[in-house]
């Protein structure tokens, strides 16, 4: 029995000494760490209310995008006219309730203190769930406030704000979600990454896709190559010990 254990120990040493064994072990460990990180992030409880502002400018210094279109507000011809869409989405994994919004810092959109910019109108143009009961109301001549009953993860609304600014920079989005570590207003990583790709030009998306595919192919090649030689070494070692009667066939 002792001799058999010694030979098994020697066989294990031969297998571990194989350099491909270390490569395969490293890759398995790396995959395990990535999976553990994914599970931890998936199960982490997080409150996160995100807001993204995009604008369409129709009139700039009375230079109309559509020459035959005249836009007036209260019978006054507008020198500047912009439609800003504020998309508010619950990107966390917990329900956000009105009690989660700081009383001293509600969800508001305010015209910057710039000369001549006016707030014209506001409305809810889209809601992912009518039961959320999103309501946008004007607080004063420069500020509108968003209220709701609750927001499930993934739910949100789009607020349309009409003003006389030239872009979305005319608005300030403010608000504090109690317990949220990230600011209410801001771009998410996906949006930032998309903008970085746009800077690369028309071929940016294809270049990123090619590099991603190349990296995946190399990793799969390393794993396949390592597994092949590891398996080959394992079978040779096993065959060696069988021939040396480490597992005598006559005993079965």
Order of alpha helices (4+ residues) and beta strands (2+ residues): alpha-alpha-beta-beta-beta-beta-beta-beta-beta-beta-beta-beta-beta-beta-beta-alpha-alpha
